[in-house]
């Protein structure tokens, strides 16, 4: 990535488009990449995608699609017209294959392996016989078979995932917390510096930035730490 700021994806986890736009203005040149998840997308945030793209900013649509193949394929095809850079789906083989059939333009599809709020107990409760690292590894390998553009995993699994997916597949990681920041609901975390050492391409950071008094300074500090 030519611009170091592209390695940081700021999560616009706010309740309204107006608040998201105000936050983008406050952050200014400190960030170039923004994530729109469920909360904002379902509050009119999809309309924000082309507006941010028109300003030269990049958008990560974190919608984690998962449905029957035809529904996923058509949904991805429709979202491809918005101007987003990334879109997430859950890393189930049928879902990933359908997403890759439906994508168009420059949209890249990322597969979410295991949520960073999950630990071993959560995986067992959900009915998985595999451990979290084993499940992440299997889904990463299935993603490569499906031709996926990138993998979303925790920083803890990033080194092993890189060995599975190779150098050309993106690894994007949520659950990144600057040293001393509250963990919130994240259970498998690293600092931005540790993430880069682990070979992660891009990190997603929300509350440590969006909840700060000076979000631009926090974003700039994370970018500097990743350098």
JOBEL-V820427 format. One line per field, one symbol per residue. ss: DSSP state (@ for helix, = for strand, . for the rest). Layout:
ss = ???
//
This chain:
ss = ...@@@@====.....@@@@@@@@@@@@@@..====.@@@@@@@@@@@@@@@@@...========...@@@@@@@@@@@@@@...=====..@@@@@@@@@@.....=====.......@@@@@@......@@@@@@@@@@@@@@@...===..@@@@@@@@@@@....====..=.............=.@@@@@@....====.@@@@....@@@@@@@@@@@@.
//
